[in-house]
């Protein structure tokens, strides 16, 4: 199976003169800011754009069959036009310049959905990193099912301490495919074609990477966009049930495009997502936490409430990381006592919100990159809302696409 876990794809890129408004940010961003998406609509208008082929989650409550059919129809119109240039059997090497000037490197390819599972515990080589919320899948499944083409914002992570996969590329030796600014604060992106002998050389590096992981069952992990992979997996499994006689080994539905990035790249920072409880008794929460988890040799977390702040060291042996242990504690607490939980990305925001009446917030430490893969392999996926990779503007934009349906 290894030879097709991560492989080339037949990618479509809009013509250079149609690229300006084509990329838009991942639909799971700015979910509380409809004004952002309204501004995108007003900028794009009727120009060719991936916006016309996706459904921003800010509008998910209004999703209906008619809207999905409109998306699929627009996809077909684009595919039947002269909009795209096609690059078969290729990878795309990508450099994304963020607003602060840092460059994030990756390579676009296709994963085999047969090699992926989003279960909490699995031996398959491609896995989720955080617990998959199955309630978020139906709308994504409805949009993917029957879609003639795929636009992906998935970022897949590899554990390449030797930096032999992505960092080995010299873009000056590759044909440039695109070079453009991204909408809003998205920065700049450039992509180069990796085909022929260049693709062969990359596949040889993949083989060496697999060899370094021969004692591990985990090869790649979804850093961003896991619910999109899970939806693609569900659609593919349903297709197999409907047409069990079909050979799917080379069918496009079996694969999904992802950008592979290295967890050992210094730009990959796993920002902690903190926890806060509203409408509760802070003193009782803290007392219960200390009674259950206090350990002078444990990991230190911070706590904040209107009447004070402090730190407590806790035993994290049940999960292997602070967010997992704290989440399990809070879930238990809320089955016996009152309170409403929320998840806060920013430390300053956490402190400010914790100053309300009947509120307590917990500041969690960041994850260690070096232990990221080993923790998943040992303890299963991280609990929901454990980490965030980068800010909203740093998320992947829809740009490259590929055909994903064929007549059976």
N, C-alpha and C positions, 0 to 999 in steps of 0.2 A: 504493500500500500504506500510506502514512503515516497516512491517516485512521483506520486500524484497528490500528495498532501498539500503541497504548495507548488503551483505550476503556472505556465504561460496562459494567456488568454487572448481572445480576438477582440481587441479594444477599439472603440470608436471615439474619435475626438472631433469636435466641430471645426470647420474651416477657420483659418486664422481671422478672417474678417467677420466672423459670427461669434467670436469667443467673448467679446466684451461683457455681455450680460448673462452669459451661460452659467457660470458657477454661482451657486448659492450655498449658504451654510447649512449644516445638518439640521433636519426638521425638529430634532428634540432640543434645540436651543431657543432661548427667548420665549419660553412657553407662557410666561406671565406678561409679555410685552407685545401685544398685538400691533402696537404702533411701529415696532421694528419691521414686522412683516408687511404692514401696509406701506411703509416707505420703500421696501424692496419692490412691491408690486408697482408702485408709482414710478420707480426708476426703470424697471424692466419693460413695462407696458406690453406690447405685443411682440417684442423682439424675441428671437430664439433664446430660450432659457430653461435650465433644469427646473426652475420654479414651477413651470407648467406641467412638470412630470412628477411632482412630489406633493405631499400633503402636510404642511406644517402642523405640528402637534398642538399649537395654540388653538387650532380650529377643530380638533378631534371630536369635540362634543357635537359638531355639526356634520360629521361624516355620514354620507348616505351613498347608496348604490349609484345614483346619478353622478355624483362627484367622482367616484372611482372610475366610472365608464368614460367620463370626460378626460381623465388622466390617461387612461389606456388609449383612447382615440388620439390624443395629442402625441403620445409616444409613436403610434403607428404612422402618423403624418410625418413626424421627423425622420423616421426610419425609411420612409418611402420618398423622401426628398433628397436633395444633393447636399444636405447639411454636413454630413460626417465624412471624414477620411478614416479608413479601416486599417488596422495594424494587426495582422494575424500572427498567432504563435509568438507573442511578445510579452515582455515585462515593460514597465515604465519606471525609471529611476526618478525620484521626486525630491526637490529641495524647497521647503516652505520657509520663507523668511517671515518671522513673526514681527509684531509691532515694535518689540524691544530690540530688534536686530539679530536675534539668535536664529540659527538655521536648524530646522528639524528635517532629518533625512529619512527616506523610506523608499520602498520599492513596491509597486503595484503588481499583484498577481492574483491568482484564483485559488481558493481553498476547496478541497473535496469535502462536501457536506457529509459524506459517509464517515469521515474521520473526526467529526465534531459531535459533541453532546453538551447540552446545557444543564444536565443533572448536577445536583450538588456534589455527588461522588461518581466518578467515571474513570475508566482506564484509557479512554480514547485520547489520541495525541493532541487534539485541539479542543479547548475547553473555555467555558465562561470564567470570568474572574470574580464576579459578584453574583449573588443569588438572582435568578431570573424571575421577574414578576409576571407570571403567566397571564394575569389579567390585562397586561399591556400588549399581548400578542394578537388578539383577533383583528383589530383594525389594520395592523401591519400585514397580517396574512391576507386580508381581503384586498389590499392594494397590490401585493405581490402576485397573488393568484391570477393568472391570465394576463399579467403584464408582459408586453413583448420585449421590453428592455429593462436593464437594471442600472440604477444609479446608487452607488454605495458610499457610505461615510464611515465604514468600519476601519478601525485601526487595530491590527493584530500585533502582538508583541512576541519577540523571540528573546531567548536568554543566551545571547551571544557575547560572552565575556571576552572572547578573543577578537571580537569585532572583524570577523572575516566575511560576513555576508554583505552588509549595506555599505559599510565604511570603505570597502575596497574599490568602489566605483570611482572612476575618473571621468566626470561629465564632459571634459574637453574632447574625449575620444568618442562621444556618442552623438547621434543626430538629435538636435533640439526639436521638440514637438510643440511646446507652448511656453510662453514667458509673459506673465500678465499680473496686474494688480487685482486683488480680490475686493469684493464689495465691503463697505464699512471699514472696520478696523481689522480686517482679515489679513493684512500684510500683502505679501507677494509670493507667487508660486512659479516654479519652472519644472518642466518634465522632459526627460530624454528617453528615446527609444532604446530598448535593450532587446535585440533580436539576433538571429543567426549565431555566430561564434560567441558574441557577448552573452547571449542567453545560455549557450552551452557552458561557458565558463562559470556563470552564476549557478547553474544546476550542479556543477562539480563542487562548488563551495557549499551548496545545500547538502550534498552527500557527506561532506566533511563535518558539517554541523550536526547532521543526524548521528554520525559516528561518535561525536563527543557526548551525545545524549543517549548512548546505547543502554545505560543503566537507569534511565528515566523514562517513564511512560508519557510525560508531558513535554511536548515540543513547542507548541504555540498557545498563547492565551489571548482572549479578546480584551483589549484595553479600552475600546470604545465601540459602541454600536452592537453590543451583544444581542439585544432584542431583535435587531434586524437579521442577524445570522439565525437566531432561533426561529424566526418567522419563515425564512428561506428553507430551513430544515423541515419545518412542518409541511410546507407546500410541496417540497420534494417527496417526502414520505407519503403524502396523500396521492401524489401522481403515481408512485410505484404501486400503490394498492389498486389504483384504477386501471393500470396497464402493466400487470405483473409479467407479461410475456416479453416486454421491451428490454433491450440491452441498453443500459444507461451509462456505460463506461465512458463514452465520449459526448454524451448529451449535455448541452449548456445548463439545463436545469439542475444538474448534479453539483454545479460549482457556483461559487460566489466570489466576486472581486473584493479584495481587501488591500489596504496598504500595510505592509510589514515594516515595523520599526523595532529598534533594539532597546531593550530595557536598560542596557548599560550606557546608552547615550546620556551624557550629563543633562541634556535638555528634558529628559523624562523625569518629572517631579510629581510624586504622588501626594497631592495635597490632602490632608485629612478632612473628613466631613464630621463636624462636631454634633453633639446631641443636646437637645434642650427639652425640658418638660414644663408645660404650662398648666395652670389650674390644678396645682398640686401643693403638697406641704414640703418645702425644701428641706426642713430639718429632719423630717421622717425619711425622705429619700436618701439623704446623706447618711443617716444612722443605719438604715437597712444596707446600703452599699458597703459601709465599713464592716458591719457585722458579717456579711457574706464573703467579702472579697479582700479586706485589708490584709496586706502582707508587706512587712518592712523591707523585704528583699524583692518586691515586685516592681512593676512598671508604674511610673508616676503619671497621673492625669490631674488636670486642674478642674476646679469647680467654682462657679460664680452664682451669687444670688443677691437680692437687694440688701441683705444684712451682712454680707461679707464675701470673702473669697479665700481659697486655700488650695492645697494639693493633697492627694492621697495616693499611696502606693497600693496597687492591687495585684492579685494573683491572676495571671492570664493563661494558666496552664490548660484551661478547658478549651481554648480556641487557638492560642498561639500568638494573638495580637490583641491590642487594647480595644479596638472597635468591636470585635467579635464578642469579647467578654462583657463589655458595657451594654451592648445591644441585648444580649441574652438576659442580663440582669434587669434592664428596663422592661423587656417583654414580660418577665416574671412579675415585676413590681406592678405593672399596669393590670395584671389579672386580679390583684388583691386591693389595689388602692387607686384613687382617682388621678387623672392627669392626661394630657395630650402631648404626644411626642412630635418633634419636628427636627429637621436636619439642616444645619447651618454651615456654609462653606468658609466663611471668613471669621477669623478670631475676633477682630474688633466688633463685628456685627454680633457675634455670640455674646460678648461682654455687655454690649448695649442692651440687647434683648433680655439678658438675664437679670437686669436691674428692675424688671417689672415685679409687681406683687405676685406671690404664689408661683414663682418661677425659679428653676434652677438649671444651669447649663453646665455641660461637661466638655472640657477642651481635651481633645485626643492628640496623641503624637503622630507624626507622619510615618508612613510605612518605609521600611528599608528595601531599596531596590534589590539588593543582593539576596534577600530572603523571600522575595515575592513569589517566585515559582515554587520553591521548596515548601512554602506555607500552603499553597493550593494543593500540592501533591500529597502533603501529609494530612491536612485538615479539611480538604474540599474547598469549594468556592468561598470567597469572602462574603460576609453578611451584606445585606443591601446597604447602599449609601456608605461604603467604607472609605472611598477615596475619589478624587477627581483629578484627571490628568490635564493640567493647563486650564486657562480661562475660557470662557465661552467663545471669544473671538478667535481662539487658537484651534477650535475644532475643525474637523475636515469639511471641506466644501465639496459638493457634487460637481464633478468635472468630467471624468472619463466614464464611458458607459459601454455596454455590451448587450448583444441579443441574448435572450434567455428562454425563448420558446420556439419550438419547432413542431410541425405536425407529426402526430404519431399514427 
